[in-house]
Amino acid sequence: MANINILVLGGHKSGKTCFMLGMYDDMRVGYGGFTFSATDGHVERKLVGRFGRLLALKDPSRSPVGTEILDDYEFSLNFALRRFMLFNWYDYRGGIISETGEPYHEVRELTEQADMVMICAPGALLYRASFKRDREAARSLLIAEIQQLMVSDRDVRPSVTILVTKFDEFAGLYRNDHGDVDEDTIQTELLAAVRRQYQTFFAAGGGWRVMVCPVSLGPKVFADPDGAEITPQNMHLPVMFAYHEHARDLARAWAERISATKTKVAELTGGFFGGRFTKGRTREALADLATLQGHQQTVQSRISIIVENLPEGLFFDDGAPRTLSGEG
C-alpha cells in the first residue's frame, strides 16, 4: 500500500499545528466508522499529550508551540478498523515559505512530491482581506509565496484543500458586521471570499481539483480563546477528501488494466482456432481479470463510503462547482 503525501502550507500562526492536533484527537474516537491512528506508538502518545494542553481551560499557554523546522508523521485512515490508506503528513515552521535557504528548498521539494496540498487560510485574515480590503491581511495569507512554491512542470496536479482554519473567527467577524445571519449565508460568503483570494486555483481550464473546508477548534473559541470548550469541527473532512482523490485515480487505473486484460482475453479466444492452442494463457488472463475486477470493486465500495460522509457544496473542479461521485 503506497503512502499518500500530504503537505500543509501556511504562514506563522496560521493554524497548521492546531488543525493537525485537533484532527488527530477528534479522529482517534472516530466519525461514521472512520478512525485515525499513528503507525508509531510514541508519536501517538506525543500527539495526545500536545492536544491535552489545548483542553486546559482558562490557560493562555494552551496554544501549542509551533513547529521548529519540519515534522513528519505517518498516519493510517481506517474504516471499521480496516486500513483504508497510509499517509505521510508534513508540518513545518510557518515562516519558512517566506524565507530562503535549505529549509525552504526542502519544503519546495515536498510540494513537488505532494499528492495533496492543504493551504491554511486563518478565518480572521481571510475576512479582513476579502471584506475589509486589508492589504496587510492579504499579504499575511502568503498567497503569492504559496503559489510560487506550487509552480511546477508536473503533468498531474495535486488536489488542493483550502483549510479555513479558525473558522469561528470568520463567522464571528461576519456576524459582528452583518447582524443575525444563518449558517448557509456564512458558508456562501466564505466560498466567495476564498475564490476571490485564491483565484489561481479556481481558474477555468486550470485543472485544479479543490475542496474548501472550514475547520475550527470550537464555535466559541473566537469569543473566549483561553476558556472556550474545545470541540473540533470538520477535522475529518480533508483527509477523507484526500482518500477520495487517491481512490478515484486508483479506480481509473484499475479500469484501464481491466480493459487491456479484456482485450487480451478476446485476442486469445478469438481468431480462426478459437483459442484451441492458448487455453493455458487464456486461463491466466481470466484469473488476472477476476483479480483486477476484485480490486476495482473494493476501491469503488470505499469511494462510495467516503462520498456518503462528505458534504455537498465545498468542491470545485476546473473552477466550477463539483458534485463528488461514488464512481471512480
N, C-alpha and C positions, 0 to 999 in steps of 0.2 A: 504494500500500500504506500504510494508516493505521498510525501508530505506536501501540503499547500503552504505557500509562503505568504504571510500577511504582514504588511508594514503599515504602521500608523504614523502619519505625518502631521505635525502641528508645532506651533511655537511654544515658548516658555509659558507655563501655567495654562495651557490650552485644554487640559483635562485628559491627556493621553493616559497617564498612570491611574488616575481615579477611575476612568472608564474601565481599564483592564481589571483593576481590583474589584470593582462593582460587578462587572460581567462574570468574573470567575466565582465570586462568592454567591451571586444570585443563581448561577447555573450549577453549582455544586448540589443545591437542593433540586433544581430541575424545573423545566417548563414543558408541559404537554408530552412528557415522557422523555424529553431530551435532557441530558446532563453533560457537564464538562468534567474533565479530570486532568490533572497534570500527570505526565508519564513518570515524573521523578517525585518520590515521596518527600524529599527535602524541600523541593520547590512548593509542593502542596502546603506544607506547614509554614513556610515563609510567607506565602501569599495570604493565608488565613490570618496570620499574625498581623500583617500590614493592614488588612481590611479591618481588623479588630480596633485599630486606632480610630478609624472613621466612625465607629459606633460609640465612641466615648463622648456622650452628650456634654454640652457646656464646656468644651475643651478646645480652645483656639488652636492647639497643636495637632488636632486630629487629621488635618490635611496631610497626605503623605509627602515625604521628602521626594523631590524629583529625581529622576534617573541621572546618575553621574555621567556616564558616557553611553554605553549600549548594553542592554539586557536582552537575552533571547530565551524564549520558553518553548517547550513542546507540549501542546495540549491535545486532548482527544475529545471529539464531539461524539456522543453516544446516544443511541435511542433504545429504550428498553434494555439498557445495559449491554447493547451490542454496538461495537465501534462503527461509526459512520466514516470518520475522517480523522487523520492526524494533521495538525497544522503547527507550523513554526510561527511564533509571534515575536516581533521585534519592537522593543521600546528603547528610546534614546533621549538624551538631554535635548530639550526643545531648541535651544539656541544654536545647535549645530547647523541647521539648514540655512542660517543666515551668516555663516562663517566660511572660512576656507581651511584647508589643511586635511590631514589624514582622516579624522572622524567624518568630515563632510563627504569625502570620496567614498568612505565605507558605506554611508547611508545611500549615496548615489548608486553604488553597486547593488545594494539591497533592493533599491527601487527597480533596477533593471531586471531583477530576478523575481519580483513580486508577482503572485497570481492575483492578489487583491491589494489595493492601496486604500487605506482609510484616512480621510482628511478631517482633522478636528477643527471645527468652527465654533468657538465659545459663543453661547447664546447672546450675552451682552454685547460683545464686539460685533456680531453679525447684525444685531438690531440697530446699533448706533451707525454702523457703516451703511446699512441699507435705508433706514428710515430717517436718520439724522444727518445723513451725508457727511459723516465724520471721517475725514481723510486719515486721521491718525489711527482710528479703529480699523479702517480698511487696510492700512499698512501692517497693523499688528496681526491681521489674519494671514500674512505672509503668502498671499495668493501667487504673486509673481515668482517668489522663491520656490514654491512647491511646483509650479508649472515648469520652471527651469529644470528641476530635478527629474521631471517626468518626460522631458523631451527625449525621444528615442526613435531608433530605426526599426524597432521590433515589428514584425508582421502581425503579431497578436497582441492586442492591448490588454492590460489587466482590467478587471472590473474595478469600479470605484464606489466606495461608500463615503458619503459626506456626513460625518457624525456631527450633529449639532449638540455638542456637549453643553452641560449646564443649561438644558432647555428651559428649566424653570426660570432662569434669568430672562430669556427671550419672552416667555409667556408673561412674566411679571411686569416687564417694561411695557409690553404691548397693552396690557390691561390698564396700567397706570395712565397711559396716553389716550386710550380709546374707550375706557369705561368697561361696562359689563358685556363681554363678548363670549361666544361659545367656542368650544374646542375646535370645531370644524373651521371656523373663521381663522383661528390662530394657525391651524395647520396650513390653510390656503396661503396665508400671508408668509408663513415660514418658507414654503416651497418657492414662492415668488422671490423672497429675499435671497435664498440660496442660488436660484437661477440667475439673478442679477449679478451676484458677486462672483460666481464660478461659471461664467458664460462659456468658457472653453469646453467644459465637459457636457454642455447641452447644445453644442453646435450641430445643426443638421448636416449629416454626412460625415461627422467626426468619428463615428464608430465607437463611441463610449457607451458602455452599459453602466448605469448609475443607480444607486439607491440613496435616498435622502432619509436619514434616520435620526430623529430627535431622541436623545438619551439624557438621563438625569439621575442623580443620587436620591432624588425625592422632590415632590412638588412644592415643599415648603422650605427647602434649603436656601433659596434666594432671600426669603424674608427673615430667616433665622439661621445663618450659616454655621454658627457654633453649636446650636442646640436642637435644630430640627431633626426629627427622626429620619434615619437613612432607610429609604425604601426604593431601591433601584428600579428604574423604568426603562423598558425596551432593550435591556442589555443583551438579550439573547438574539436579537434580530440580525446584527451584522454578520456573525459567523454562520448563521443559518443561510443567509444570502450568499456568502462565500461558498458554502457547500452546494447550493443550488446551481451556481455558475459553473463550478467544477463538474458536478454531476451531469449538467446539460452537455458540456463539451465531451465528457466521457461517453454519454449515451450516443452522441453523434459518431464518435469514433467506433463504438461497437456496431452501430448501424452500417457504417462503411465496410467494416470487416465481414459482417453478415452478408451484405450484398455481394462482396467479392467471393465469399465462400459458396453462396448460392450459384453464382456464375460458374465456379469451378465444378460443382456437382452437375450442373446442366451439361457442361462440356464432357464430363466423364461418362455420363449416362446417355448422351445423345450420339449422333453420328450413325454411320452405316451399321456398325456392330452392336449398337445399343448398350454399350458398357460391358460386353461379354468378356473382354480382356482387362478390365480395370476395376473388377469387383473389390479388390483389397484397398485400392486408393479411394474408391467411392465410399466404402465403409469408414475410412479415416476422415474423409471430408465431411460426411454426415455426422460423425461424432464431434468433429470440431464445430460444426454448425450448431448442434444441440448445446454445446458448452457456451458458445458465444451468445446464443439466444437466452440462456440462463443468466449470464452476466447482465445482459441488457435488461431483462425483466427485473432483476434485483435493483439495478440503478433506477429504472422507471418507477418502481414502487417507492423507493426512497425519495425521489423527486416529488412524487405525489404527496407524501407525508410532509415534506418541507413546505410545499405550497399551501397546504392546509393551515400551516402555522405562521404564515407571513401575511401581513395586512395588505390591502389594496391601496393604490394611490401614491406610493412612495418610490416607484420605479420608472426609469426612463431608458430608452434605447435610441441612440442617434438623435437625441434632443426631444423625442416625442414620448408622451406617457406610455407606459408599457404595462400590460397585464401578464403576470407570471403564469406559465402554463405547466401542467403536470407532465407534459410531453418533453422529451429531450430536444 
